[in-house]
Amino acid sequence: MPQWTSTASIAYRHSFTEQLAVTARADSTYVGSRTDETYSINQLPSYDLTNIRAGWMVDAGPPFSS
């Protein structure tokens, strides 16, 4: 088990109109070094995993009905 782990995230949304907005999000996770004792003793290095995504949100209004 690593001695240190941490997670951080940030999200952003900007509306252009009532129906259209742009969104963005970034998440980062850090895992410190740790010892693996599966078959032999190995020191696993620390790592950082970062995810970034962006997109558009479109509200098309109520669904059509016949």
mmCIF file of the N, C-alpha and C atoms, coordinates in Angstrom:
data_MODEL
# 
_entry.id   MODEL 
# 
loop_
_atom_site.group_PDB 
_atom_site.id 
_atom_site.type_symbol 
_atom_site.label_atom_id 
_atom_site.label_alt_id 
_atom_site.label_comp_id 
_atom_site.label_asym_id 
_atom_site.label_entity_id 
_atom_site.label_seq_id 
_atom_site.pdbx_PDB_ins_code 
_atom_site.Cartn_x 
_atom_site.Cartn_y 
_atom_site.Cartn_z 
_atom_site.occupancy 
_atom_site.B_iso_or_equiv 
_atom_site.pdbx_formal_charge 
_atom_site.auth_seq_id 
_atom_site.auth_comp_id 
_atom_site.auth_asym_id 
_atom_site.auth_atom_id 
_atom_site.pdbx_PDB_model_num 
ATOM 1   N N  . MET A 1 1  ? 0.853   -1.169  0.000   1.00 0.00 ? 1  MET A N  1 
ATOM 2   C CA . MET A 1 1  ? 0.000   0.000   0.000   1.00 0.00 ? 1  MET A CA 1 
ATOM 3   C C  . MET A 1 1  ? 0.906   1.241   0.000   1.00 0.00 ? 1  MET A C  1 
ATOM 4   N N  . PRO A 1 2  ? 0.624   2.208   -0.885  1.00 0.00 ? 2  PRO A N  1 
ATOM 5   C CA . PRO A 1 2  ? 1.454   3.412   -0.925  1.00 0.00 ? 2  PRO A CA 1 
ATOM 6   C C  . PRO A 1 2  ? 1.245   4.274   0.320   1.00 0.00 ? 2  PRO A C  1 
ATOM 7   N N  . GLN A 1 3  ? 2.301   4.986   0.689   1.00 0.00 ? 3  GLN A N  1 
ATOM 8   C CA . GLN A 1 3  ? 2.198   5.886   1.840   1.00 0.00 ? 3  GLN A CA 1 
ATOM 9   C C  . GLN A 1 3  ? 1.382   7.121   1.475   1.00 0.00 ? 3  GLN A C  1 
ATOM 10  N N  . TRP A 1 4  ? 1.454   7.574   0.211   1.00 0.00 ? 4  TRP A N  1 
ATOM 11  C CA . TRP A 1 4  ? 0.759   8.785   -0.207  1.00 0.00 ? 4  TRP A CA 1 
ATOM 12  C C  . TRP A 1 4  ? -0.101  8.532   -1.435  1.00 0.00 ? 4  TRP A C  1 
ATOM 13  N N  . THR A 1 5  ? -1.306  9.042   -1.408  1.00 0.00 ? 5  THR A N  1 
ATOM 14  C CA . THR A 1 5  ? -2.170  9.119   -2.588  1.00 0.00 ? 5  THR A CA 1 
ATOM 15  C C  . THR A 1 5  ? -2.907  10.454  -2.520  1.00 0.00 ? 5  THR A C  1 
ATOM 16  N N  . SER A 1 6  ? -3.230  11.005  -3.670  1.00 0.00 ? 6  SER A N  1 
ATOM 17  C CA . SER A 1 6  ? -4.009  12.248  -3.697  1.00 0.00 ? 6  SER A CA 1 
ATOM 18  C C  . SER A 1 6  ? -4.785  12.324  -5.003  1.00 0.00 ? 6  SER A C  1 
ATOM 19  N N  . THR A 1 7  ? -5.862  13.072  -4.963  1.00 0.00 ? 7  THR A N  1 
ATOM 20  C CA . THR A 1 7  ? -6.711  13.269  -6.129  1.00 0.00 ? 7  THR A CA 1 
ATOM 21  C C  . THR A 1 7  ? -7.149  14.722  -6.164  1.00 0.00 ? 7  THR A C  1 
ATOM 22  N N  . ALA A 1 8  ? -7.160  15.300  -7.365  1.00 0.00 ? 8  ALA A N  1 
ATOM 23  C CA . ALA A 1 8  ? -7.640  16.676  -7.549  1.00 0.00 ? 8  ALA A CA 1 
ATOM 24  C C  . ALA A 1 8  ? -8.430  16.740  -8.850  1.00 0.00 ? 8  ALA A C  1 
ATOM 25  N N  . SER A 1 9  ? -9.431  17.598  -8.886  1.00 0.00 ? 9  SER A N  1 
ATOM 26  C CA . SER A 1 9  ? -10.203 17.781  -10.114 1.00 0.00 ? 9  SER A CA 1 
ATOM 27  C C  . SER A 1 9  ? -10.693 19.214  -10.198 1.00 0.00 ? 9  SER A C  1 
ATOM 28  N N  . ILE A 1 10 ? -10.945 19.628  -11.438 1.00 0.00 ? 10 ILE A N  1 
ATOM 29  C CA . ILE A 1 10 ? -11.483 20.958  -11.685 1.00 0.00 ? 10 ILE A CA 1 
ATOM 30  C C  . ILE A 1 10 ? -12.458 20.840  -12.852 1.00 0.00 ? 10 ILE A C  1 
ATOM 31  N N  . ALA A 1 11 ? -13.565 21.584  -12.766 1.00 0.00 ? 11 ALA A N  1 
ATOM 32  C CA . ALA A 1 11 ? -14.579 21.552  -13.822 1.00 0.00 ? 11 ALA A CA 1 
ATOM 33  C C  . ALA A 1 11 ? -14.952 22.978  -14.196 1.00 0.00 ? 11 ALA A C  1 
ATOM 34  N N  . TYR A 1 12 ? -15.296 23.167  -15.473 1.00 0.00 ? 12 TYR A N  1 
ATOM 35  C CA . TYR A 1 12 ? -15.644 24.494  -15.975 1.00 0.00 ? 12 TYR A CA 1 
ATOM 36  C C  . TYR A 1 12 ? -16.814 24.354  -16.935 1.00 0.00 ? 12 TYR A C  1 
ATOM 37  N N  . ARG A 1 13 ? -17.735 25.308  -16.880 1.00 0.00 ? 13 ARG A N  1 
ATOM 38  C CA . ARG A 1 13 ? -18.861 25.346  -17.813 1.00 0.00 ? 13 ARG A CA 1 
ATOM 39  C C  . ARG A 1 13 ? -19.116 26.797  -18.179 1.00 0.00 ? 13 ARG A C  1 
ATOM 40  N N  . HIS A 1 14 ? -19.280 27.049  -19.477 1.00 0.00 ? 14 HIS A N  1 
ATOM 41  C CA . HIS A 1 14 ? -19.582 28.390  -19.957 1.00 0.00 ? 14 HIS A CA 1 
ATOM 42  C C  . HIS A 1 14 ? -20.767 28.300  -20.915 1.00 0.00 ? 14 HIS A C  1 
ATOM 43  N N  . SER A 1 15 ? -21.835 29.012  -20.585 1.00 0.00 ? 15 SER A N  1 
ATOM 44  C CA . SER A 1 15 ? -23.029 29.017  -21.433 1.00 0.00 ? 15 SER A CA 1 
ATOM 45  C C  . SER A 1 15 ? -22.919 30.124  -22.471 1.00 0.00 ? 15 SER A C  1 
ATOM 46  N N  . PHE A 1 16 ? -23.116 29.754  -23.732 1.00 0.00 ? 16 PHE A N  1 
ATOM 47  C CA . PHE A 1 16 ? -23.166 30.739  -24.809 1.00 0.00 ? 16 PHE A CA 1 
ATOM 48  C C  . PHE A 1 16 ? -24.590 31.247  -24.997 1.00 0.00 ? 16 PHE A C  1 
ATOM 49  N N  . THR A 1 17 ? -25.536 30.344  -24.930 1.00 0.00 ? 17 THR A N  1 
ATOM 50  C CA . THR A 1 17 ? -26.964 30.673  -24.984 1.00 0.00 ? 17 THR A CA 1 
ATOM 51  C C  . THR A 1 17 ? -27.661 29.774  -23.970 1.00 0.00 ? 17 THR A C  1 
ATOM 52  N N  . GLU A 1 18 ? -28.985 29.876  -23.897 1.00 0.00 ? 18 GLU A N  1 
ATOM 53  C CA . GLU A 1 18 ? -29.720 28.997  -22.987 1.00 0.00 ? 18 GLU A CA 1 
ATOM 54  C C  . GLU A 1 18 ? -29.653 27.543  -23.430 1.00 0.00 ? 18 GLU A C  1 
ATOM 55  N N  . GLN A 1 19 ? -29.417 27.314  -24.720 1.00 0.00 ? 19 GLN A N  1 
ATOM 56  C CA . GLN A 1 19 ? -29.392 25.956  -25.241 1.00 0.00 ? 19 GLN A CA 1 
ATOM 57  C C  . GLN A 1 19 ? -27.979 25.410  -25.495 1.00 0.00 ? 19 GLN A C  1 
ATOM 58  N N  . LEU A 1 20 ? -26.944 26.232  -25.430 1.00 0.00 ? 20 LEU A N  1 
ATOM 59  C CA . LEU A 1 20 ? -25.602 25.802  -25.823 1.00 0.00 ? 20 LEU A CA 1 
ATOM 60  C C  . LEU A 1 20 ? -24.572 26.209  -24.771 1.00 0.00 ? 20 LEU A C  1 
ATOM 61  N N  . ALA A 1 21 ? -23.772 25.232  -24.350 1.00 0.00 ? 21 ALA A N  1 
ATOM 62  C CA . ALA A 1 21 ? -22.710 25.492  -23.366 1.00 0.00 ? 21 ALA A CA 1 
ATOM 63  C C  . ALA A 1 21 ? -21.509 24.611  -23.694 1.00 0.00 ? 21 ALA A C  1 
ATOM 64  N N  . VAL A 1 22 ? -20.332 25.074  -23.322 1.00 0.00 ? 22 VAL A N  1 
ATOM 65  C CA . VAL A 1 22 ? -19.112 24.290  -23.449 1.00 0.00 ? 22 VAL A CA 1 
ATOM 66  C C  . VAL A 1 22 ? -18.697 23.868  -22.036 1.00 0.00 ? 22 VAL A C  1 
ATOM 67  N N  . THR A 1 23 ? -18.196 22.636  -21.910 1.00 0.00 ? 23 THR A N  1 
ATOM 68  C CA . THR A 1 23 ? -17.761 22.134  -20.611 1.00 0.00 ? 23 THR A CA 1 
ATOM 69  C C  . THR A 1 23 ? -16.340 21.589  -20.722 1.00 0.00 ? 23 THR A C  1 
ATOM 70  N N  . ALA A 1 24 ? -15.628 21.628  -19.612 1.00 0.00 ? 24 ALA A N  1 
ATOM 71  C CA . ALA A 1 24 ? -14.281 21.066  -19.551 1.00 0.00 ? 24 ALA A CA 1 
ATOM 72  C C  . ALA A 1 24 ? -14.057 20.528  -18.143 1.00 0.00 ? 24 ALA A C  1 
ATOM 73  N N  . ARG A 1 25 ? -13.259 19.471  -18.057 1.00 0.00 ? 25 ARG A N  1 
ATOM 74  C CA . ARG A 1 25 ? -12.954 18.877  -16.760 1.00 0.00 ? 25 ARG A CA 1 
ATOM 75  C C  . ARG A 1 25 ? -11.570 18.248  -16.822 1.00 0.00 ? 25 ARG A C  1 
ATOM 76  N N  . ALA A 1 26 ? -10.830 18.357  -15.723 1.00 0.00 ? 26 ALA A N  1 
ATOM 77  C CA . ALA A 1 26 ? -9.528  17.704  -15.598 1.00 0.00 ? 26 ALA A CA 1 
ATOM 78  C C  . ALA A 1 26 ? -9.465  17.029  -14.227 1.00 0.00 ? 26 ALA A C  1 
ATOM 79  N N  . ASP A 1 27 ? -9.021  15.789  -14.218 1.00 0.00 ? 27 ASP A N  1 
ATOM 80  C CA . ASP A 1 27 ? -8.850  15.008  -12.992 1.00 0.00 ? 27 ASP A CA 1 
ATOM 81  C C  . ASP A 1 27 ? -7.414  14.496  -12.950 1.00 0.00 ? 27 ASP A C  1 
ATOM 82  N N  . SER A 1 28 ? -6.813  14.520  -11.781 1.00 0.00 ? 28 SER A N  1 
ATOM 83  C CA . SER A 1 28 ? -5.452  14.006  -11.630 1.00 0.00 ? 28 SER A CA 1 
ATOM 84  C C  . SER A 1 28 ? -5.380  13.176  -10.350 1.00 0.00 ? 28 SER A C  1 
ATOM 85  N N  . THR A 1 29 ? -4.744  12.011  -10.452 1.00 0.00 ? 29 THR A N  1 
ATOM 86  C CA . THR A 1 29 ? -4.569  11.120  -9.315  1.00 0.00 ? 29 THR A CA 1 
ATOM 87  C C  . THR A 1 29 ? -3.090  10.770  -9.187  1.00 0.00 ? 29 THR A C  1 
ATOM 88  N N  . TYR A 1 30 ? -2.548  10.892  -7.995  1.00 0.00 ? 30 TYR A N  1 
ATOM 89  C CA . TYR A 1 30 ? -1.161  10.530  -7.712  1.00 0.00 ? 30 TYR A CA 1 
ATOM 90  C C  . TYR A 1 30 ? -1.154  9.329   -6.772  1.00 0.00 ? 30 TYR A C  1 
ATOM 91  N N  . VAL A 1 31 ? -0.320  8.355   -7.091  1.00 0.00 ? 31 VAL A N  1 
ATOM 92  C CA . VAL A 1 31 ? -0.126  7.190   -6.224  1.00 0.00 ? 31 VAL A CA 1 
ATOM 93  C C  . VAL A 1 31 ? 1.368   7.078   -5.956  1.00 0.00 ? 31 VAL A C  1 
ATOM 94  N N  . GLY A 1 32 ? 1.734   7.080   -4.696  1.00 0.00 ? 32 GLY A N  1 
ATOM 95  C CA . GLY A 1 32 ? 3.145   7.008   -4.321  1.00 0.00 ? 32 GLY A CA 1 
ATOM 96  C C  . GLY A 1 32 ? 3.743   5.626   -4.545  1.00 0.00 ? 32 GLY A C  1 
ATOM 97  N N  . SER A 1 33 ? 5.050   5.535   -4.407  1.00 0.00 ? 33 SER A N  1 
ATOM 98  C CA . SER A 1 33 ? 5.727   4.258   -4.597  1.00 0.00 ? 33 SER A CA 1 
ATOM 99  C C  . SER A 1 33 ? 5.268   3.268   -3.532  1.00 0.00 ? 33 SER A C  1 
ATOM 100 N N  . ARG A 1 34 ? 5.385   1.993   -3.866  1.00 0.00 ? 34 ARG A N  1 
ATOM 101 C CA . ARG A 1 34 ? 4.930   0.948   -2.958  1.00 0.00 ? 34 ARG A CA 1 
ATOM 102 C C  . ARG A 1 34 ? 5.704   -0.330  -3.238  1.00 0.00 ? 34 ARG A C  1 
ATOM 103 N N  . THR A 1 35 ? 5.602   -1.266  -2.336  1.00 0.00 ? 35 THR A N  1 
ATOM 104 C CA . THR A 1 35 ? 6.301   -2.537  -2.462  1.00 0.00 ? 35 THR A CA 1 
ATOM 105 C C  . THR A 1 35 ? 5.314   -3.618  -2.887  1.00 0.00 ? 35 THR A C  1 
ATOM 106 N N  . ASP A 1 36 ? 5.690   -4.375  -3.921  1.00 0.00 ? 36 ASP A N  1 
ATOM 107 C CA . ASP A 1 36 ? 4.892   -5.503  -4.405  1.00 0.00 ? 36 ASP A CA 1 
ATOM 108 C C  . ASP A 1 36 ? 5.581   -6.781  -3.944  1.00 0.00 ? 36 ASP A C  1 
ATOM 109 N N  . GLU A 1 37 ? 4.852   -7.625  -3.253  1.00 0.00 ? 37 GLU A N  1 
ATOM 110 C CA . GLU A 1 37 ? 5.415   -8.863  -2.737  1.00 0.00 ? 37 GLU A CA 1 
ATOM 111 C C  . GLU A 1 37 ? 4.676   -10.074 -3.293  1.00 0.00 ? 37 GLU A C  1 
ATOM 112 N N  . THR A 1 38 ? 4.316   -10.043 -4.581  1.00 0.00 ? 38 THR A N  1 
ATOM 113 C CA . THR A 1 38 ? 3.551   -11.127 -5.172  1.00 0.00 ? 38 THR A CA 1 
ATOM 114 C C  . THR A 1 38 ? 4.386   -12.407 -5.269  1.00 0.00 ? 38 THR A C  1 
ATOM 115 N N  . TYR A 1 39 ? 5.439   -12.393 -6.081  1.00 0.00 ? 39 TYR A N  1 
ATOM 116 C CA . TYR A 1 39 ? 6.329   -13.552 -6.218  1.00 0.00 ? 39 TYR A CA 1 
ATOM 117 C C  . TYR A 1 39 ? 7.708   -13.263 -5.627  1.00 0.00 ? 39 TYR A C  1 
ATOM 118 N N  . SER A 1 40 ? 8.129   -12.036 -5.781  1.00 0.00 ? 40 SER A N  1 
ATOM 119 C CA . SER A 1 40 ? 9.374   -11.569 -5.177  1.00 0.00 ? 40 SER A CA 1 
ATOM 120 C C  . SER A 1 40 ? 9.147   -10.118 -4.758  1.00 0.00 ? 40 SER A C  1 
ATOM 121 N N  . ILE A 1 41 ? 10.049  -9.561  -4.005  1.00 0.00 ? 41 ILE A N  1 
ATOM 122 C CA . ILE A 1 41 ? 9.867   -8.191  -3.516  1.00 0.00 ? 41 ILE A CA 1 
ATOM 123 C C  . ILE A 1 41 ? 10.328  -7.223  -4.593  1.00 0.00 ? 41 ILE A C  1 
ATOM 124 N N  . ASN A 1 42 ? 9.423   -6.377  -5.062  1.00 0.00 ? 42 ASN A N  1 
ATOM 125 C CA . ASN A 1 42 ? 9.696   -5.362  -6.082  1.00 0.00 ? 42 ASN A CA 1 
ATOM 126 C C  . ASN A 1 42 ? 9.234   -4.008  -5.573  1.00 0.00 ? 42 ASN A C  1 
ATOM 127 N N  . GLN A 1 43 ? 10.013  -2.992  -5.842  1.00 0.00 ? 43 GLN A N  1 
ATOM 128 C CA . GLN A 1 43 ? 9.620   -1.625  -5.510  1.00 0.00 ? 43 GLN A CA 1 
ATOM 129 C C  . GLN A 1 43 ? 8.952   -1.023  -6.745  1.00 0.00 ? 43 GLN A C  1 
ATOM 130 N N  . LEU A 1 44 ? 7.671   -0.717  -6.660  1.00 0.00 ? 44 LEU A N  1 
ATOM 131 C CA . LEU A 1 44 ? 6.940   -0.120  -7.777  1.00 0.00 ? 44 LEU A CA 1 
ATOM 132 C C  . LEU A 1 44 ? 7.053   1.404   -7.694  1.00 0.00 ? 44 LEU A C  1 
ATOM 133 N N  . PRO A 1 45 ? 7.321   2.063   -8.823  1.00 0.00 ? 45 PRO A N  1 
ATOM 134 C CA . PRO A 1 45 ? 7.482   3.524   -8.786  1.00 0.00 ? 45 PRO A CA 1 
ATOM 135 C C  . PRO A 1 45 ? 6.145   4.241   -8.613  1.00 0.00 ? 45 PRO A C  1 
ATOM 136 N N  . SER A 1 46 ? 6.228   5.477   -8.180  1.00 0.00 ? 46 SER A N  1 
ATOM 137 C CA . SER A 1 46 ? 5.029   6.305   -8.083  1.00 0.00 ? 46 SER A CA 1 
ATOM 138 C C  . SER A 1 46 ? 4.571   6.690   -9.492  1.00 0.00 ? 46 SER A C  1 
ATOM 139 N N  . TYR A 1 47 ? 3.301   7.091   -9.609  1.00 0.00 ? 47 TYR A N  1 
ATOM 140 C CA . TYR A 1 47 ? 2.788   7.528   -10.908 1.00 0.00 ? 47 TYR A CA 1 
ATOM 141 C C  . TYR A 1 47 ? 1.669   8.543   -10.729 1.00 0.00 ? 47 TYR A C  1 
ATOM 142 N N  . ASP A 1 48 ? 1.420   9.286   -11.787 1.00 0.00 ? 48 ASP A N  1 
ATOM 143 C CA . ASP A 1 48 ? 0.348   10.279  -11.831 1.00 0.00 ? 48 ASP A CA 1 
ATOM 144 C C  . ASP A 1 48 ? -0.492  9.988   -13.067 1.00 0.00 ? 48 ASP A C  1 
ATOM 145 N N  . LEU A 1 49 ? -1.797  9.910   -12.899 1.00 0.00 ? 49 LEU A N  1 
ATOM 146 C CA . LEU A 1 49 ? -2.722  9.665   -13.998 1.00 0.00 ? 49 LEU A CA 1 
ATOM 147 C C  . LEU A 1 49 ? -3.608  10.898  -14.137 1.00 0.00 ? 49 LEU A C  1 
ATOM 148 N N  . THR A 1 50 ? -3.602  11.518  -15.318 1.00 0.00 ? 50 THR A N  1 
ATOM 149 C CA . THR A 1 50 ? -4.384  12.732  -15.562 1.00 0.00 ? 50 THR A CA 1 
ATOM 150 C C  . THR A 1 50 ? -5.348  12.497  -16.710 1.00 0.00 ? 50 THR A C  1 
ATOM 151 N N  . ASN A 1 51 ? -6.605  12.849  -16.508 1.00 0.00 ? 51 ASN A N  1 
ATOM 152 C CA . ASN A 1 51 ? -7.647  12.760  -17.526 1.00 0.00 ? 51 ASN A CA 1 
ATOM 153 C C  . ASN A 1 51 ? -8.156  14.161  -17.824 1.00 0.00 ? 51 ASN A C  1 
ATOM 154 N N  . ILE A 1 52 ? -8.273  14.484  -19.108 1.00 0.00 ? 52 ILE A N  1 
ATOM 155 C CA . ILE A 1 52 ? -8.798  15.786  -19.536 1.00 0.00 ? 52 ILE A CA 1 
ATOM 156 C C  . ILE A 1 52 ? -9.894  15.528  -20.559 1.00 0.00 ? 52 ILE A C  1 
ATOM 157 N N  . ARG A 1 53 ? -11.017 16.213  -20.399 1.00 0.00 ? 53 ARG A N  1 
ATOM 158 C CA . ARG A 1 53 ? -12.092 16.072  -21.376 1.00 0.00 ? 53 ARG A CA 1 
ATOM 159 C C  . ARG A 1 53 ? -12.801 17.400  -21.560 1.00 0.00 ? 53 ARG A C  1 
ATOM 160 N N  . ALA A 1 54 ? -13.393 17.560  -22.726 1.00 0.00 ? 54 ALA A N  1 
ATOM 161 C CA . ALA A 1 54 ? -14.140 18.774  -23.049 1.00 0.00 ? 54 ALA A CA 1 
ATOM 162 C C  . ALA A 1 54 ? -15.304 18.387  -23.951 1.00 0.00 ? 54 ALA A C  1 
ATOM 163 N N  . GLY A 1 55 ? -16.333 19.204  -23.961 1.00 0.00 ? 55 GLY A N  1 
ATOM 164 C CA . GLY A 1 55 ? -17.476 18.897  -24.804 1.00 0.00 ? 55 GLY A CA 1 
ATOM 165 C C  . GLY A 1 55 ? -18.464 20.039  -24.867 1.00 0.00 ? 55 GLY A C  1 
ATOM 166 N N  . TRP A 1 56 ? -19.467 19.815  -25.681 1.00 0.00 ? 56 TRP A N  1 
ATOM 167 C CA . TRP A 1 56 ? -20.567 20.756  -25.844 1.00 0.00 ? 56 TRP A CA 1 
ATOM 168 C C  . TRP A 1 56 ? -21.818 20.169  -25.218 1.00 0.00 ? 56 TRP A C  1 
ATOM 169 N N  . MET A 1 57 ? -22.612 21.005  -24.581 1.00 0.00 ? 57 MET A N  1 
ATOM 170 C CA . MET A 1 57 ? -23.920 20.586  -24.082 1.00 0.00 ? 57 MET A CA 1 
ATOM 171 C C  . MET A 1 57 ? -24.967 21.355  -24.879 1.00 0.00 ? 57 MET A C  1 
ATOM 172 N N  . VAL A 1 58 ? -25.857 20.612  -25.527 1.00 0.00 ? 58 VAL A N  1 
ATOM 173 C CA . VAL A 1 58 ? -26.892 21.219  -26.349 1.00 0.00 ? 58 VAL A CA 1 
ATOM 174 C C  . VAL A 1 58 ? -28.237 20.763  -25.814 1.00 0.00 ? 58 VAL A C  1 
ATOM 175 N N  . ASP A 1 59 ? -29.090 21.716  -25.484 1.00 0.00 ? 59 ASP A N  1 
ATOM 176 C CA . ASP A 1 59 ? -30.454 21.409  -25.043 1.00 0.00 ? 59 ASP A CA 1 
ATOM 177 C C  . ASP A 1 59 ? -31.362 21.628  -26.253 1.00 0.00 ? 59 ASP A C  1 
ATOM 178 N N  . ALA A 1 60 ? -31.840 20.541  -26.805 1.00 0.00 ? 60 ALA A N  1 
ATOM 179 C CA . ALA A 1 60 ? -32.682 20.611  -28.006 1.00 0.00 ? 60 ALA A CA 1 
ATOM 180 C C  . ALA A 1 60 ? -34.140 20.929  -27.673 1.00 0.00 ? 60 ALA A C  1 
ATOM 181 N N  . GLY A 1 61 ? -34.450 21.119  -26.429 1.00 0.00 ? 61 GLY A N  1 
ATOM 182 C CA . GLY A 1 61 ? -35.824 21.429  -26.050 1.00 0.00 ? 61 GLY A CA 1 
ATOM 183 C C  . GLY A 1 61 ? -36.605 20.148  -25.783 1.00 0.00 ? 61 GLY A C  1 
ATOM 184 N N  . PRO A 1 62 ? -37.913 20.287  -25.609 1.00 0.00 ? 62 PRO A N  1 
ATOM 185 C CA . PRO A 1 62 ? -38.734 19.102  -25.314 1.00 0.00 ? 62 PRO A CA 1 
ATOM 186 C C  . PRO A 1 62 ? -38.788 18.161  -26.520 1.00 0.00 ? 62 PRO A C  1 
ATOM 187 N N  . PRO A 1 63 ? -38.941 16.858  -26.266 1.00 0.00 ? 63 PRO A N  1 
ATOM 188 C CA . PRO A 1 63 ? -39.033 15.919  -27.386 1.00 0.00 ? 63 PRO A CA 1 
ATOM 189 C C  . PRO A 1 63 ? -40.300 16.169  -28.194 1.00 0.00 ? 63 PRO A C  1 
ATOM 190 N N  . PHE A 1 64 ? -40.235 15.767  -29.455 1.00 0.00 ? 64 PHE A N  1 
ATOM 191 C CA . PHE A 1 64 ? -41.396 15.925  -30.329 1.00 0.00 ? 64 PHE A CA 1 
ATOM 192 C C  . PHE A 1 64 ? -42.471 14.917  -29.971 1.00 0.00 ? 64 PHE A C  1 
ATOM 193 N N  . SER A 1 65 ? -43.707 15.312  -30.117 1.00 0.00 ? 65 SER A N  1 
ATOM 194 C CA . SER A 1 65 ? -44.820 14.387  -29.893 1.00 0.00 ? 65 SER A CA 1 
ATOM 195 C C  . SER A 1 65 ? -45.779 14.494  -31.076 1.00 0.00 ? 65 SER A C  1 
ATOM 196 N N  . SER A 1 66 ? -46.413 13.398  -31.378 1.00 0.00 ? 66 SER A N  1 
ATOM 197 C CA . SER A 1 66 ? -47.318 13.400  -32.533 1.00 0.00 ? 66 SER A CA 1 
ATOM 198 C C  . SER A 1 66 ? -48.743 13.615  -32.136 1.00 0.00 ? 66 SER A C  1 
# 
